[in-house]
Amino acid sequence: MTRLLRLVTAALAWLVPAAVQAQLDDLKPAVASYEHYPSARVRGAVGTDGSEEVGFHVLKTGLTVPIALNDGGTLLIPGFKYTLMDVITETSAADEAVASVDALHALSLSAGMWQRFDEHWSVYGTIGGGLASDLSGDLASDEWVFSAQLLALYTIVPAFTLGAGVGYDRRTGEVAPLPLLAINWQPSHAFMIRGVVPVTLNIRYRPVDALTLALESALEGERYHLDRRRLGVEHAEVAYSVVKLGLAATAHIAELIHTRMYGGAALCRRFKVYVDDDEQGGGLELGSGGYAGIELWLGPSGWKDG
């Protein structure tokens, strides 16, 4: 087992050179995670009596291959990501748009670039495309999705970088630009604040080199196309969004091999149904509940010194 870990670490060190690790912080060349959301009460569904519940299992995988150019001053970052949301309805009376769906799929390919101009200024941009759908029928134009992000970054000192920009995706359920504020501050070997608000914000503490503890927040979501057989209409979509706040513990098994266990509260969970981009009804709210997950990734630890 020890020899296998050494071989994997050596291979990843070749794939992710030190110059790239220093610039991409939370880069995860290969990652897989599983999350469980226990059933929660449904509110706002027409014809329900308040006893209906919906839960989820979420599987995520991703691959990223950084390519360093100009001695690390330019980084090309192609990537692939797949998410499967398995929907579990406790009763048949739950909202029709949710109860009729067994699973939702999101698959995307992305191309990113980080460019350093001088010791202070750099810019990061990415564009992506793919599909988000229940995949229960023939592919339609409604299933194809587009995302983009652009951040201007200013490094005040090597341990402190701020940035601002804009993102365009469907994590809030709305198809609209989203203002972004980036922060990356590691004042010591053991403490760090990093995130792109409002998408993520993490406060991390490393009591020993092999363990990182964290307070984490995230805004997640997607808007999925539904086959006409689900609701009996064309161009139907269901949008899901959630705000997560929780704790995490990451074991750094080897230099480039890590396992994170995490959990917390899933807040502000909503489903919205759209037909021809027009929202139908007032949406469906899920009561606040918990979530738990485990993630395995191969790549840098996220700390600048290890």
PATITI-377808 format. One record per residue (C-alpha): residue in three letters; residue number from 1; x, y, z. Coordinates in pm, 1 decimal, always signed. Layout:
 code pos       xx       yy       zz
  ALA NUM        X        Y        Z
...
//
This chain:
 code pos       xx       yy       zz
  MET   1     +0.0     +0.0     +0.0
  THR   2   +285.3   +237.6    +87.6
  ARG   3   +450.2   +173.1   -247.3
  LEU   4   +121.7   +242.6   -428.9
  LEU   5    +85.3   +577.3   -247.5
  ARG   6   +439.8   +671.4   -346.5
  LEU   7   +372.0   +587.7   -711.0
  VAL   8    +48.4   +789.9   -714.8
  THR   9   +219.0  +1084.5   -544.4
  ALA  10   +508.0  +1077.8   -791.0
  ALA  11   +268.1  +1069.1  -1086.8
  LEU  12    +68.6  +1364.9   -952.7
  ALA  13   +383.0  +1563.6   -878.3
  TRP  14   +474.3  +1524.7  -1245.3
  LEU  15   +121.7  +1625.3  -1354.2
  VAL  16    +99.0  +1923.0  -1115.8
  PRO  17   +441.9  +2092.7  -1099.4
  ALA  18   +529.8  +2313.6   -802.1
  ALA  19   +483.0  +2635.2   -999.3
  VAL  20   +125.1  +2537.2  -1078.2
  GLN  21    +48.9  +2427.4   -721.5
  ALA  22   +162.9  +2764.9   -588.7
  GLN  23    -79.0  +2956.5   -812.2
  LEU  24   -393.7  +2740.4   -823.3
  ASP  25   -436.0  +2686.4   -449.1
  ASP  26   -737.4  +2452.0   -435.0
  LEU  27   -670.1  +2279.5   -764.6
  LYS  28   -794.7  +1919.0   -757.1
  PRO  29   -678.8  +1730.7  -1068.5
  ALA  30   -891.3  +1427.1   -976.4
  VAL  31  -1179.3  +1444.7   -728.3
  ALA  32  -1480.7  +1236.5   -629.4
  SER  33  -1735.8  +1302.7   -355.9
  TYR  34  -2061.2  +1169.2   -216.2
  GLU  35  -2317.9  +1373.6    -21.1
  HIS  36  -2630.6  +1265.0   +162.7
  TYR  37  -2921.0  +1499.3   +236.8
  PRO  38  -3179.4  +1338.6   +469.1
  SER  39  -3544.5  +1386.3   +382.1
  ALA  40  -3687.9  +1727.3   +468.0
  ARG  41  -4041.0  +1865.9   +475.7
  VAL  42  -4185.3  +2018.8   +160.2
  ARG  43  -4347.3  +2361.1   +181.5
  GLY  44  -4531.2  +2553.2    -86.4
  ALA  45  -4644.0  +2259.4   -300.9
  VAL  46  -5002.8  +2279.6   -415.7
  GLY  47  -5219.2  +2003.4   -277.7
  THR  48  -4981.1  +1894.5     -1.8
  ASP  49  -5066.0  +1865.6   +366.9
  GLY  50  -4717.9  +1939.9   +504.0
  SER  51  -4620.9  +1575.5   +557.1
  GLU  52  -4439.6  +1524.2   +226.0
  GLU  53  -4061.7  +1489.0   +233.7
  VAL  54  -3780.5  +1492.8    -23.1
  GLY  55  -3418.8  +1379.7    +19.6
  PHE  56  -3111.2  +1349.4   -201.4
  HIS  57  -2796.5  +1154.5   -271.4
  VAL  58  -2538.8  +1353.9   -468.5
  LEU  59  -2234.9  +1209.1   -646.0
  LYS  60  -1972.4  +1442.4   -794.7
  THR  61  -1661.4  +1365.7   -999.1
  GLY  62  -1413.7  +1590.2  -1174.7
  LEU  63  -1087.6  +1591.2  -1367.3
  THR  64   -858.3  +1888.8  -1429.3
  VAL  65   -530.9  +1895.8  -1622.6
  PRO  66   -325.4  +2214.0  -1562.1
  ILE  67    -76.8  +2309.0  -1831.4
  ALA  68   +196.0  +2556.9  -1732.7
  LEU  69   +340.0  +2793.1  -1995.2
  ASN  70   +590.7  +3080.4  -1982.0
  ASP  71   +763.1  +2941.6  -1670.6
  GLY  72   +435.5  +2928.8  -1480.6
  GLY  73   +323.2  +3279.7  -1575.7
  THR  74    +40.5  +3138.1  -1785.6
  LEU  75   -171.0  +2838.9  -1687.8
  LEU  76   -420.8  +2663.9  -1912.8
  ILE  77   -677.3  +2462.6  -1715.6
  PRO  78   -906.0  +2229.6  -1912.5
  GLY  79  -1150.8  +2032.7  -1698.5
  PHE  80  -1444.2  +1794.2  -1681.7
  LYS  81  -1716.1  +1770.1  -1415.5
  TYR  82  -2016.0  +1540.9  -1363.8
  THR  83  -2285.6  +1560.2  -1094.7
  LEU  84  -2563.6  +1309.6  -1029.7
  MET  85  -2848.3  +1407.5   -796.4
  ASP  86  -3060.4  +1109.6   -692.4
  VAL  87  -3400.3  +1241.7   -576.1
  ILE  88  -3590.4  +1048.5   -308.3
  THR  89  -3956.7  +1138.5   -247.1
  GLU  90  -4120.0  +1000.9    +65.5
  THR  91  -4479.6  +1030.8    -57.3
  SER  92  -4651.2  +1045.1   -393.2
  ALA  93  -4822.0  +1369.7   -295.6
  ALA  94  -4499.7  +1570.5   -316.8
  ASP  95  -4479.9  +1840.9   -578.1
  GLU  96  -4528.8  +1690.4   -922.8
  ALA  97  -4214.7  +1842.0  -1072.9
  VAL  98  -4000.3  +1679.5   -804.0
  ALA  99  -4190.1  +1356.4   -742.9
  SER 100  -4177.3  +1268.7  -1113.6
  VAL 101  -3794.8  +1292.9  -1124.6
  ASP 102  -3572.6  +1002.2  -1022.5
  ALA 103  -3235.0  +1157.1  -1102.4
  LEU 104  -3088.5  +1478.8  -1239.0
  HIS 105  -2759.0  +1495.4  -1428.1
  ALA 106  -2515.5  +1780.1  -1493.5
  LEU 107  -2210.0  +1731.3  -1713.4
  SER 108  -1972.8  +2005.1  -1825.3
  LEU 109  -1643.0  +2063.6  -2001.2
  SER 110  -1447.8  +2378.1  -1917.3
  ALA 111  -1144.3  +2570.7  -2035.2
  GLY 112   -974.5  +2809.2  -1793.5
  MET 113   -670.1  +3034.1  -1801.7
  TRP 114   -473.5  +3213.5  -1531.9
  GLN 115   -240.2  +3490.1  -1651.3
  ARG 116    +11.5  +3675.4  -1435.0
  PHE 117   +103.0  +4027.0  -1551.3
  ASP 118   +345.8  +4123.5  -1275.1
  GLU 119   +411.1  +4047.5   -908.0
  HIS 120    +77.9  +4202.1   -809.6
  TRP 121   -175.1  +4172.2  -1091.7
  SER 122   -320.5  +3860.1  -1250.0
  VAL 123   -645.7  +3753.2  -1409.4
  TYR 124   -836.4  +3425.8  -1407.6
  GLY 125  -1109.5  +3333.0  -1652.2
  THR 126  -1300.2  +3021.6  -1743.2
  ILE 127  -1577.3  +2921.3  -1980.1
  GLY 128  -1771.3  +2598.4  -1974.3
  GLY 129  -2045.1  +2416.0  -2154.8
  GLY 130  -2238.9  +2096.8  -2112.7
  LEU 131  -2582.5  +1969.6  -2030.7
  ALA 132  -2816.7  +1962.4  -1731.1
  SER 133  -3113.8  +1732.2  -1763.1
  ASP 134  -3306.3  +1430.8  -1639.3
  LEU 135  -3170.8  +1245.4  -1947.1
  SER 136  -3499.9  +1062.2  -1991.5
  GLY 137  -3549.3  +1139.3  -2359.6
  ASP 138  -3372.8  +1258.6  -2671.3
  LEU 139  -3132.4  +1547.6  -2621.0
  ALA 140  -3288.9  +1888.4  -2682.7
  SER 141  -3144.6  +2237.9  -2713.8
  ASP 142  -3288.3  +2326.3  -2369.4
  GLU 143  -3050.5  +2078.6  -2204.9
  TRP 144  -2731.7  +2258.8  -2312.0
  VAL 145  -2590.3  +2502.2  -2057.5
  PHE 146  -2316.3  +2764.4  -2053.5
  SER 147  -2109.0  +2907.6  -1766.4
  ALA 148  -1832.7  +3164.7  -1739.5
  GLN 149  -1624.2  +3340.1  -1476.0
  LEU 150  -1379.7  +3630.3  -1488.1
  LEU 151  -1174.7  +3753.4  -1190.2
  ALA 152   -914.4  +4028.7  -1163.5
  LEU 153   -672.1  +3947.6   -880.1
  TYR 154   -434.9  +4174.3   -687.8
  THR 155   -166.3  +4022.6   -464.5
  ILE 156    -95.5  +4274.0   -188.7
  VAL 157   +171.1  +4053.0    -32.2
  PRO 158   +246.8  +3688.0   -120.9
  ALA 159    +15.8  +3568.8   +158.1
  PHE 160   -277.6  +3797.8    +76.0
  THR 161   -468.2  +3827.4   -252.6
  LEU 162   -797.9  +4003.2   -321.2
  GLY 163  -1002.8  +3997.0   -637.3
  ALA 164  -1333.7  +4089.4   -792.7
  GLY 165  -1523.9  +3986.3  -1098.9
  VAL 166  -1840.0  +3834.0  -1233.9
  GLY 167  -1972.3  +3483.7  -1290.7
  TYR 168  -2246.2  +3351.5  -1513.6
  ASP 169  -2408.3  +3020.0  -1432.5
  ARG 170  -2736.6  +2881.8  -1299.8
  ARG 171  -2651.1  +2791.1   -939.2
  THR 172  -2913.7  +3034.2   -804.6
  GLY 173  -3178.4  +2904.0  -1045.4
  GLU 174  -3178.0  +3236.9  -1225.2
  VAL 175  -2992.4  +3276.2  -1555.4
  ALA 176  -2813.2  +3601.6  -1472.9
  PRO 177  -2464.3  +3741.3  -1395.6
  LEU 178  -2342.2  +3700.2  -1037.0
  PRO 179  -2096.6  +3950.5   -877.8
  LEU 180  -1793.3  +3778.5   -723.3
  LEU 181  -1540.3  +3876.9   -455.2
  ALA 182  -1227.5  +3664.2   -413.8
  ILE 183  -1007.5  +3638.7   -106.4
  ASN 184   -698.7  +3427.9    -41.7
  TRP 185   -524.5  +3502.0   +287.6
  GLN 186   -280.0  +3269.4   +460.5
  PRO 187   -102.6  +3473.0   +730.6
  SER 188    +59.2  +3167.4   +891.1
  HIS 189   +141.9  +2802.3   +841.6
  ALA 190   -176.5  +2703.4  +1026.9
  PHE 191   -449.9  +2955.3   +932.4
  MET 192   -619.3  +3047.0   +606.2
  ILE 193   -927.9  +3223.4   +469.2
  ARG 194  -1009.1  +3145.6   +108.4
  GLY 195  -1310.5  +3173.3   -116.8
  VAL 196  -1499.1  +3332.7   -400.1
  VAL 197  -1802.0  +3494.0   -234.1
  PRO 198  -2091.1  +3410.0   -258.4
  VAL 199  -1997.9  +3076.8   -422.2
  THR 200  -1765.1  +2955.7   -145.3
  LEU 201  -1595.1  +3086.0   +169.4
  ASN 202  -1373.4  +2867.2   +388.9
  ILE 203  -1189.4  +2936.7   +713.5
  ARG 204   -922.9  +2672.1   +773.8
  TYR 205   -700.2  +2576.3  +1064.9
  ARG 206   -417.9  +2322.7  +1048.6
  PRO 207   -321.8  +2199.2  +1398.3
  VAL 208    -74.6  +1949.3  +1248.1
  ASP 209    +54.4  +1902.5   +893.6
  ALA 210   -159.3  +1592.8   +836.5
  LEU 211   -493.9  +1749.4   +936.5
  THR 212   -697.1  +2054.4   +833.5
  LEU 213  -1012.7  +2166.5  +1014.2
  ALA 214  -1248.6  +2410.1   +846.7
  LEU 215  -1565.9  +2615.2   +866.4
  GLU 216  -1718.9  +2610.0   +518.0
  SER 217  -2001.5  +2781.3   +332.8
  ALA 218  -2121.7  +2733.0    -23.9
  LEU 219  -2394.0  +2833.6   -265.6
  GLU 220  -2481.2  +2548.9   -501.0
  GLY 221  -2747.3  +2475.7   -757.5
  GLU 222  -2837.6  +2409.7  -1117.1
  ARG 223  -3129.5  +2439.1  -1357.0
  TYR 224  -3225.5  +2111.4  -1525.2
  HIS 225  -3428.6  +2044.9  -1837.0
  LEU 226  -3719.0  +1798.4  -1793.4
  ASP 227  -3844.6  +1572.1  -2067.2
  ARG 228  -4197.1  +1662.1  -2179.2
  ARG 229  -4327.8  +1330.9  -2039.6
  ARG 230  -4250.3  +1451.2  -1686.3
  LEU 231  -4497.5  +1741.4  -1678.3
  GLY 232  -4675.7  +1703.7  -2009.3
  VAL 233  -4533.9  +2028.1  -2155.7
  GLU 234  -4237.5  +2124.1  -2371.6
  HIS 235  -3943.3  +2338.4  -2255.0
  ALA 236  -3992.2  +2261.3  -1884.4
  GLU 237  -3706.4  +2309.0  -1638.0
  VAL 238  -3662.7  +2262.4  -1264.7
  ALA 239  -3411.2  +2480.8  -1079.2
  TYR 240  -3256.4  +2371.3   -749.3
  SER 241  -3048.9  +2589.2   -515.6
  VAL 242  -2909.9  +2546.9   -163.6
  VAL 243  -2693.8  +2739.3    +83.1
  LYS 244  -2462.5  +2514.7   +286.4
  LEU 245  -2290.5  +2597.3   +615.9
  GLY 246  -2084.5  +2331.9   +790.3
  LEU 247  -1763.7  +2190.6   +933.0
  ALA 248  -1497.9  +1976.3   +766.0
  ALA 249  -1191.4  +1772.4   +855.0
  THR 250   -934.4  +1684.3   +589.8
  ALA 251   -674.5  +1410.5   +635.2
  HIS 252   -364.5  +1465.5   +421.3
  ILE 253   -274.9  +1102.1   +361.1
  ALA 254    +21.9  +1186.8   +140.2
  GLU 255   +158.3  +1499.9    -23.5
  LEU 256    -97.4  +1483.4   -305.1
  ILE 257   -361.9  +1245.5   -163.7
  HIS 258   -635.7  +1379.8    +65.0
  THR 259   -968.7  +1278.0   +218.6
  ARG 260  -1223.2  +1531.3   +346.0
  MET 261  -1520.8  +1448.2   +567.4
  TYR 262  -1776.4  +1722.5   +608.5
  GLY 263  -2129.4  +1802.8   +715.9
  GLY 264  -2358.0  +2074.4   +842.8
  ALA 265  -2681.9  +2255.6   +769.7
  ALA 266  -2850.1  +2284.8   +429.8
  LEU 267  -3035.7  +2616.9   +429.2
  CYS 268  -3258.7  +2810.8   +188.8
  ARG 269  -3331.3  +2506.4    -28.0
  ARG 270  -3569.7  +2574.0   -314.3
  PHE 271  -3710.4  +2417.3   -627.0
  LYS 272  -3857.3  +2637.0   -899.7
  VAL 273  -4033.3  +2518.2  -1213.9
  TYR 274  -3998.1  +2709.4  -1542.7
  VAL 275  -4179.3  +2667.4  -1874.0
  ASP 276  -4039.2  +2867.1  -2167.1
  ASP 277  -3823.2  +3055.5  -1908.8
  ASP 278  -4134.0  +3173.3  -1719.4
  GLU 279  -4152.7  +3074.0  -1352.4
  GLN 280  -4458.3  +2865.8  -1267.5
  GLY 281  -4617.7  +2926.9   -927.3
  GLY 282  -4428.5  +3035.3   -620.3
  GLY 283  -4176.4  +2753.7   -611.8
  LEU 284  -4123.1  +2475.1   -363.9
  GLU 285  -3927.5  +2517.4    -40.8
  LEU 286  -3761.9  +2236.7   +152.3
  GLY 287  -3722.3  +2271.1   +525.1
  SER 288  -3371.6  +2327.6   +658.5
  GLY 289  -3190.3  +2003.6   +729.8
  GLY 290  -2852.5  +1846.0   +757.9
  TYR 291  -2606.4  +1706.3   +508.5
  ALA 292  -2295.7  +1489.6   +529.3
  GLY 293  -2034.6  +1395.9   +274.9
  ILE 294  -1695.6  +1250.9   +201.1
  GLU 295  -1449.5  +1359.8    -66.8
  LEU 296  -1131.4  +1206.3   -201.4
  TRP 297   -901.3  +1416.2   -416.0
  LEU 298   -560.2  +1387.1   -573.8
  GLY 299   -361.0  +1706.9   -597.6
  PRO 300   -215.2  +1987.9   -384.4
  SER 301   -332.2  +2026.3    -25.1
  GLY 302   -444.1  +2386.4    -76.4
  TRP 303   -181.0  +2523.8   +163.5
  LYS 304    +95.6  +2728.3     +4.7
  ASP 305   +365.8  +2545.5   +198.8
  GLY 306   +241.4  +2190.0   +154.4
//
